[in-house]
């Protein structure tokens, strides 16, 4: 079965999150994803609140920008969430938007090297390993978590370009793809991820879930809102992106992504979505029954 979720976009003020989480839990939404976009809302703080306010919905963070975070801190926060809310936290890390990283003085000369080092150390720490690392960016001296997760957890990586997709296959436990990814893009991403997994000698039987965002608009002005967002993002000329319409139209778009290799599809409302609680209800109550 394809997992289905929705995004709480950080264009909304943080105080709106509680009601959206309440509705998500009430209507049986599988996953609610949050973003750590500069300079809006903290991913871990928002995730902790969302997990505490809910009983069953999984909370994803896609993504935590690794230039902003010492890997030991990432591991401490991730382990804390996984221990307090077993099975309900899904965390992804990524390069971060390079212009934003430059604004705060942490732009890496080699984002790929940084992400690789961060992933390797983060996964090791979350496995309970004691690490000493002297990398280009990640340096640890006899570091281990006192409270690692008691069971294995997945660390996902956000990826777009070919080198990062291969790296995700090599060094991550899953991949998050942006809403700029068409069904053909999902197929290409899957091929590159598998190339990375093969190069690293990863177990072919070990699952590597792929999560993809689907820009979605519904309601009477759906087509106009979707078009405006694609134009604003410079994506209006890319075929196969986004969907506007009723539950049947959205479900068909979700199925196309799933058939291309997505394991989880997260509906991403437009930045001007007028009813975020209604969007969550739409996802869980109208689209979910139409997606196998």
Helices and strands as residue ranges (DSSP letters): E 3-8, G 14-16, H 17-27, E 31-34, H 43-53, E 58-65, G 66-68, H 71-84, E 89-94, H 98-103, H 111-126, E 131-134, E 139-143, E 155-158, H 162-171, E 174-177, H 183-199, E 209-217, H 222-232, E 243-244, H 247-259, E 264-269, H 276-281, I 282-287, G 288-290
